[in-house]
Amino acid sequence: MAVDLNTDVPHSARIYDYLLGGKDNFAADRAAAGEIVKASPSLPISMRANRNYLARAARYLAADLGIRQFVDIGAGLPTSPNLHEVVQGVDPAARVVYADNDPIVLVHARALLTSTPEGSTAYLDADLRDVEKIIQASEVRALDLSRPIAICLIAILQFVTDEDEAHRIIDTLMAPLAPGSALAISTVTAHNEQAVQGAKAYTARGIAAKPRTDAEVTDLFRGLELVEPGVQLVHRWRPDAAAAGVDDLHVQMSGGVAIKR
Protein backbone atom coordinates (compact mmCIF):
# COMPACT_ATOMS: atom_id res chain seq x y z
CA MET A 1 0.00 0.00 0.00
CA ALA A 2 1.38 3.43 -0.93
CA VAL A 3 1.82 5.92 1.89
CA ASP A 4 2.02 9.69 1.84
CA LEU A 5 5.28 10.62 3.54
CA ASN A 6 4.54 14.37 3.35
CA THR A 7 8.26 15.03 3.00
CA ASP A 8 7.93 18.81 2.68
CA VAL A 9 6.66 19.22 6.25
CA PRO A 10 8.95 18.53 9.23
CA HIS A 11 7.81 15.74 11.53
CA SER A 12 8.86 15.23 15.15
CA ALA A 13 9.74 11.54 14.68
CA ARG A 14 12.01 12.27 11.71
CA ILE A 15 13.65 15.24 13.48
CA TYR A 16 14.33 12.91 16.40
CA ASP A 17 15.80 10.35 14.01
CA TYR A 18 18.09 12.93 12.41
CA LEU A 19 19.37 14.27 15.73
CA LEU A 20 20.14 10.71 16.86
CA GLY A 21 22.22 10.19 13.71
CA GLY A 22 19.61 8.28 11.73
CA LYS A 23 19.04 8.35 7.98
CA ASP A 24 15.25 8.18 7.75
CA ASN A 25 14.55 11.88 7.39
CA PHE A 26 14.13 14.53 4.71
CA ALA A 27 15.38 18.01 3.91
CA ALA A 28 12.49 19.69 5.75
CA ASP A 29 13.27 17.64 8.88
CA ARG A 30 16.99 18.42 8.69
CA ALA A 31 16.36 22.13 8.18
CA ALA A 32 13.97 22.25 11.13
CA ALA A 33 16.42 20.29 13.27
CA GLY A 34 19.20 22.75 12.45
CA GLU A 35 17.11 25.71 13.55
CA ILE A 36 15.91 23.93 16.69
CA VAL A 37 19.47 23.04 17.71
CA LYS A 38 20.48 26.68 17.34
CA ALA A 39 17.96 27.45 20.09
CA SER A 40 18.76 24.30 22.05
CA PRO A 41 22.34 23.10 21.38
CA SER A 42 22.28 20.21 23.85
CA LEU A 43 19.17 18.63 22.32
CA PRO A 44 21.02 15.68 20.71
CA ILE A 45 22.61 14.81 24.09
CA SER A 46 19.21 15.05 25.74
CA MET A 47 17.64 12.80 23.12
CA ARG A 48 20.27 10.12 23.72
CA ALA A 49 19.70 10.41 27.48
CA ASN A 50 15.98 9.98 26.86
CA ARG A 51 16.57 6.88 24.73
CA ASN A 52 18.69 5.39 27.48
CA TYR A 53 15.92 6.20 29.97
CA LEU A 54 13.47 4.24 27.82
CA ALA A 55 15.75 1.22 28.03
CA ARG A 56 16.16 1.49 31.81
CA ALA A 57 12.45 2.02 32.41
CA ALA A 58 11.54 -0.89 30.14
CA ARG A 59 14.04 -3.15 31.90
CA TYR A 60 12.64 -2.12 35.28
CA LEU A 61 9.07 -2.81 34.15
CA ALA A 62 9.99 -6.25 32.80
CA ALA A 63 12.65 -7.43 35.26
CA ASP A 64 11.55 -5.81 38.52
CA LEU A 65 7.78 -5.63 38.08
CA GLY A 66 7.40 -8.75 35.93
CA ILE A 67 5.30 -7.05 33.24
CA ARG A 68 5.25 -8.94 29.95
CA GLN A 69 2.89 -6.77 27.84
CA PHE A 70 3.75 -3.30 26.54
CA VAL A 71 2.08 -0.60 24.44
CA ASP A 72 4.57 2.04 23.20
CA ILE A 73 2.66 5.04 21.82
CA GLY A 74 4.54 7.60 19.76
CA ALA A 75 7.20 4.96 19.24
CA GLY A 76 9.07 6.90 16.54
CA LEU A 77 11.46 5.39 14.06
CA PRO A 78 13.27 2.20 15.07
CA THR A 79 16.44 3.23 16.95
CA SER A 80 18.40 0.75 19.01
CA PRO A 81 17.71 -0.16 21.70
CA ASN A 82 14.08 -0.64 20.83
CA LEU A 83 11.63 -1.44 23.61
CA HIS A 84 10.96 -5.00 22.45
CA GLU A 85 14.69 -5.75 22.36
CA VAL A 86 14.99 -4.73 26.01
CA VAL A 87 11.93 -6.54 27.36
CA GLN A 88 12.40 -9.66 25.26
CA GLY A 89 15.96 -9.72 26.56
CA VAL A 90 14.37 -10.18 29.99
CA ASP A 91 11.73 -12.63 28.77
CA PRO A 92 11.63 -13.73 25.12
CA ALA A 93 7.86 -14.25 25.44
CA ALA A 94 7.16 -10.55 26.09
CA ARG A 95 4.59 -8.93 23.78
CA VAL A 96 4.85 -5.37 22.45
CA VAL A 97 2.46 -3.17 20.48
CA TYR A 98 4.01 -0.09 18.89
CA ALA A 99 1.81 2.84 17.83
CA ASP A 100 2.64 5.92 15.78
CA ASN A 101 0.93 8.11 13.20
CA ASP A 102 3.78 8.78 10.73
CA PRO A 103 3.69 6.66 7.55
CA ILE A 104 7.49 6.40 7.37
CA VAL A 105 7.50 5.02 10.91
CA LEU A 106 4.87 2.48 9.87
CA VAL A 107 6.98 1.29 6.95
CA HIS A 108 10.17 0.94 8.97
CA ALA A 109 8.52 -0.54 12.05
CA ARG A 110 6.88 -3.33 10.11
CA ALA A 111 10.17 -4.12 8.38
CA LEU A 112 12.53 -3.89 11.36
CA LEU A 113 10.66 -4.47 14.62
CA THR A 114 10.79 -8.24 14.49
CA SER A 115 9.99 -10.30 17.56
CA THR A 116 11.56 -13.32 19.13
CA PRO A 117 9.77 -16.54 18.14
CA GLU A 118 8.34 -16.85 21.67
CA GLY A 119 6.98 -13.29 21.89
CA SER A 120 5.31 -10.86 19.52
CA THR A 121 5.52 -7.33 18.17
CA ALA A 122 2.67 -5.55 16.42
CA TYR A 123 2.35 -2.10 14.91
CA LEU A 124 -0.70 0.15 15.14
CA ASP A 125 -1.16 3.19 12.90
CA ALA A 126 -2.81 5.63 15.30
CA ASP A 127 -2.51 9.11 16.77
CA LEU A 128 -2.10 9.43 20.53
CA ARG A 129 -5.12 11.74 20.67
CA ASP A 130 -7.33 9.06 19.12
CA VAL A 131 -7.06 7.08 22.31
CA GLU A 132 -10.30 5.14 21.85
CA LYS A 133 -8.97 3.79 18.56
CA ILE A 134 -5.83 2.63 20.35
CA ILE A 135 -7.54 0.80 23.20
CA GLN A 136 -10.11 -0.80 20.86
CA ALA A 137 -7.55 -1.81 18.22
CA SER A 138 -7.26 -5.53 17.54
CA GLU A 139 -3.51 -5.34 18.18
CA VAL A 140 -4.13 -4.10 21.73
CA ARG A 141 -7.15 -6.31 22.33
CA ALA A 142 -4.99 -9.30 21.41
CA LEU A 143 -3.10 -8.66 24.65
CA ASP A 144 -4.42 -10.20 27.87
CA LEU A 145 -6.21 -7.28 29.55
CA SER A 146 -6.70 -9.35 32.68
CA ARG A 147 -2.95 -9.15 33.28
CA PRO A 148 -0.73 -6.06 33.74
CA ILE A 149 0.20 -3.95 30.72
CA ALA A 150 2.77 -1.15 30.62
CA ILE A 151 1.86 2.00 28.67
CA CYS A 152 4.94 3.89 27.46
CA LEU A 153 4.55 7.56 26.51
CA ILE A 154 8.16 8.47 25.82
CA ALA A 155 8.95 11.94 24.42
CA ILE A 156 5.40 12.38 23.12
CA LEU A 157 3.30 14.27 25.68
CA GLN A 158 5.11 17.56 25.03
CA PHE A 159 3.15 17.60 21.78
CA VAL A 160 -0.12 17.49 23.73
CA THR A 161 -0.13 21.07 24.96
CA ASP A 162 -3.50 21.11 26.76
CA GLU A 163 -3.42 19.61 30.26
CA ASP A 164 -7.05 18.49 30.19
CA GLU A 165 -6.38 16.66 26.93
CA ALA A 166 -3.24 15.04 28.35
CA HIS A 167 -5.18 13.82 31.39
CA ARG A 168 -8.03 12.55 29.21
CA ILE A 169 -5.57 10.52 27.14
CA ILE A 170 -3.85 8.99 30.16
CA ASP A 171 -7.06 8.31 32.07
CA THR A 172 -8.65 6.63 29.06
CA LEU A 173 -5.57 4.49 28.40
CA MET A 174 -5.25 3.31 31.99
CA ALA A 175 -8.94 2.76 32.79
CA PRO A 176 -9.36 -0.71 31.18
CA LEU A 177 -6.03 -2.06 32.42
CA ALA A 178 -5.60 -4.56 35.24
CA PRO A 179 -4.12 -3.66 38.64
CA GLY A 180 -0.34 -3.89 38.47
CA SER A 181 -0.29 -2.15 35.10
CA ALA A 182 2.16 0.70 34.71
CA LEU A 183 2.65 4.05 33.00
CA ALA A 184 6.09 5.32 31.92
CA ILE A 185 6.39 8.94 30.79
CA SER A 186 9.09 11.27 29.59
CA THR A 187 8.37 14.79 28.41
CA VAL A 188 10.06 18.16 28.01
CA THR A 189 10.93 19.87 31.29
CA ALA A 190 10.21 23.52 32.02
CA HIS A 191 13.19 23.62 34.41
CA ASN A 192 15.81 23.91 31.64
CA GLU A 193 16.08 27.10 29.60
CA GLN A 194 17.34 25.25 26.53
CA ALA A 195 14.31 22.96 26.74
CA VAL A 196 12.01 25.98 26.89
CA GLN A 197 13.72 27.59 23.91
CA GLY A 198 13.70 24.30 22.02
CA ALA A 199 9.95 23.93 22.56
CA LYS A 200 9.47 27.43 21.20
CA ALA A 201 11.56 26.53 18.16
CA TYR A 202 9.45 23.41 17.52
CA THR A 203 6.28 25.47 17.86
CA ALA A 204 7.59 28.10 15.45
CA ARG A 205 8.02 25.37 12.86
CA GLY A 206 4.46 24.13 13.13
CA ILE A 207 4.99 21.42 15.77
CA ALA A 208 3.36 22.74 18.94
CA ALA A 209 5.32 21.71 22.05
CA LYS A 210 4.93 22.44 25.75
CA PRO A 211 7.52 22.18 28.55
CA ARG A 212 6.11 21.00 31.90
CA THR A 213 7.16 21.68 35.46
CA ASP A 214 7.89 18.74 37.75
CA ALA A 215 4.56 19.39 39.45
CA GLU A 216 2.74 19.18 36.10
CA VAL A 217 4.55 15.96 35.17
CA THR A 218 3.78 14.49 38.59
CA ASP A 219 0.11 15.40 38.11
CA LEU A 220 0.05 13.34 34.89
CA PHE A 221 0.35 10.30 37.16
CA ARG A 222 -2.66 11.23 39.30
CA GLY A 223 -4.46 8.19 40.65
CA LEU A 224 -1.36 6.04 40.18
CA GLU A 225 1.46 5.18 42.58
CA LEU A 226 4.77 6.74 41.54
CA VAL A 227 7.75 4.47 42.07
CA GLU A 228 11.02 5.78 43.46
CA PRO A 229 12.69 8.12 42.68
CA GLY A 230 9.52 9.85 41.43
CA VAL A 231 9.70 12.44 38.66
CA GLN A 232 13.30 13.20 37.73
CA LEU A 233 15.40 14.41 34.84
CA VAL A 234 15.54 11.25 32.75
CA HIS A 235 19.25 10.54 33.31
CA ARG A 236 18.63 10.65 37.09
CA TRP A 237 15.86 8.03 37.01
CA ARG A 238 17.52 4.84 38.33
CA PRO A 239 20.78 5.78 36.57
CA ASP A 240 23.28 3.32 35.18
CA ALA A 241 26.94 3.93 34.35
CA ALA A 242 26.12 5.58 31.03
CA ALA A 243 23.74 8.05 32.67
CA ALA A 244 26.15 8.94 35.47
CA GLY A 245 28.38 11.07 33.23
CA VAL A 246 25.61 13.25 31.80
CA ASP A 247 25.36 16.85 33.02
CA ASP A 248 21.95 18.11 34.19
CA LEU A 249 22.37 21.16 31.96
CA HIS A 250 22.23 18.95 28.86
CA VAL A 251 19.08 17.01 29.77
CA GLN A 252 15.79 18.56 28.69
CA MET A 253 13.41 15.72 29.57
CA SER A 254 11.90 14.61 32.85
CA GLY A 255 9.88 11.52 33.56
CA GLY A 256 8.87 8.74 35.85
CA VAL A 257 7.04 5.44 36.23
CA ALA A 258 3.86 4.72 38.18
CA ILE A 259 1.76 1.67 38.99
CA LYS A 260 -1.99 1.19 38.91
CA ARG A 261 -3.15 -0.35 42.20
N, C-alpha and C positions, 0 to 999 in steps of 0.2 A: 504494500500500500504506500503510495506517495505521501510525503509529509511536507508541510510548509514550514521551512526553517526560519523564515522571516529574518534573513541575515542582515538586513539594513538597520535593524533596531537592536540596540544592546540588550542583553539578557543577563540576569544576575548569575545564573548557573554557568554561563560561558565566560563571564568576567572572572568568576571564582576559578574556573578551570585555567584561564590564562595566567592569573596571578600565582597559581600553584605550579606553573611550568608546563601545563598541558597544551595540547595541539588542537583541541576540538572547539575552536572559536573563530570568529570572523573579524573583519576590519573594524566594524562598528563596536564590537566588544573590546578590541584592543585599544581603540581610540578612547573609549569611555574609561577603560582601566587606567590608561596613562593620565587622564585628567583627575581621576579619583585619587591616584597615588600621589599626585602633586599636593593634594589637600591632606593626604593621610599616608605619609611615606612608609610607616611601619605595617601597613595593611598586609603585605605578603607574609610577614613574620606572624602576624596575628592569625591569618588563615591557616598556617601550618599548625600553630598552637591549638586552634579549634579542631583541626582534623585529628590531632593526637588526643584531644579531649574525647572526641567521639569514640576512639578506640578504647580508651580507659573506661569510659562510662559503659560501653557495650560489654567489655570484659567483666566489669563489676556486676552488671545485670545478669549475665549468664553464669559466671563462676560463683559469685557470692550470693546472689538471690535465687539462682536456679531457674531463671526464666529461659524458655526455649522457643518463644514466639515473639516476633518483632515486626513492627510496622514503622518504616522510616519514610516520613513525609517531607517532601522538598529534598529528595536524596541527592540531586545534582548529578553531574557526570561522574562515571566510575573513576575513582582516584584511590589508589592503595594507601592505607588499608581500607577496604570496604567493610561495611558492618557485617555482612554474612561471613566474610573471611575470619573476622574476630570471633564471632559467636560460634561458628561451626568449628573453629579451632578448639573451643571449649567442649562442645558436643556436636559431632558431625550431623546429628539428627535435627539440629535447630532449623526453624522455618522462618523465612524473612519475606515480607512484602515491601517492595520499594514503590513509592509514589512520587510523581513529578508531573509538571504540566508543559514541559518543553519538548517538542518533537525530537530534537537531536539527542536529548537525554534518553528518550524512549528507544531510539534506534540503538544507541550504544549500550544501554542497560540490557536489552534483550540479547545482544550479541556477547556481552562480556560478563554479566553477573550470573555465572553458572554455579550451581549448587554442588555440594557433595552428593554422592548417590543416596546416602541415608536421609538427608534433609531436603529442603526445597527453597527456591527463590522464585518470586513472582513479581511482575511489574504492573503497576496500575497507572494509567494515564488520567490524572485528576489534579485539580487545583485544591490547595489547602482550604480555601474558603468554601468549597463545595463539600463540606464535611459529611453531609448525609450520603452523598455518592460514595465517599470513601468507606464509611462504615457498612454500607449496604452492598458494596462490591463483592462479587463472587470470590475474588482473590482473598479478601479479608474474611468473608464468611466461611471460607475453607479452613481457616484456623479454628482451633477448639476454644470457643468463647467461654467455656466453663473453667478454663485454666488461665493462669496469668499471661498477659501480653504486655510487652513494653512498647510504648509509643515514643518515637524519637523525632523531636522537632529541633533539628540542629541547623543553626544559622538561617532560619526561615522566618521567625516571628518578627524580626525587625521590619519585614515588608508588610506586616499587618499593623497599621499605624493607629488604629482605633482600639482602645482598651476593651470596650464592650464586645467588639468583634473577636478580639483575641480570647477573651474569656468564654464567649459562646463556642468557639472552635474547640477549645480544650475541654470544656464541660461536656460537649456533645461527643467528643472522642472517648472520654473516659467513662461516660455513663454506662454503656453496655458491658464494660469489662469486669472480669471477676476480681474479687479481693486478692491482693498480692500483685496486681498489675502495677506498672510503673510508668512514669513520664520523665523523659530526659529532655532538657531544653538547653540551648545556647542561643544568645541573642546579643545585639550590640549594646554595650554599656554606655551610660551617660556620664560615667565618672572618668572618662579619658577624652581630652580635647581633640586628639586626632580622630577618635571614633565619631565624635560629634561633627567634626568637619567632613569626615568621610561620608556620613549619612546625608549631609547637605549636598555633597557632590553627587551621590547617587540620585537624590531627589531632583537635582537640577538637570539630570540626564534622563528624566522620565521614569525612574524607578524609586518610588516613594519609600523612604526608610526612616525608622524612628529609633533613636537610642533610648534605653530604659535605665532608670535608677535601680539600685539593688532592691529597694522596697517594691518597685513595680514588678521586677522579675520574681521576687518572692511571692507577690500576690498572684502571679500566674499559677502558682501551685496551691491556691486556696482549696481547702477540703482534702488535701493530700498531706502525707507525712514526709517532710523533707528529711533526707538522710544526711549525716555528717559528711562534709563540713558546711552544709547549707549552700547558699548562693555565693559563688566566688568567681573571680576572674578564672577563665577556663584552665589556665596552666597551674592554678593553685588547687584545683579540685582533684584530690587524691593523686598528687603528682608522682611521676616516675622520674628516672634519671634524666630523660630527655627534657622534661618540663622544668627541671630544677635550674637550668641555666638561662631561662628566659626572663627578661626584665619586664616588670609590670608595665613600664611605659610603652612597651611594644604590643601589649595585648589589649584588644578592643572588644572582646567578647566576655560576657559573664554567663554563668549557667549553674545548673544543679540537677539533682535527681530526686524524685519523690515517689512514695508508694501509696497505693490505694488500699485502705484498710476496711 
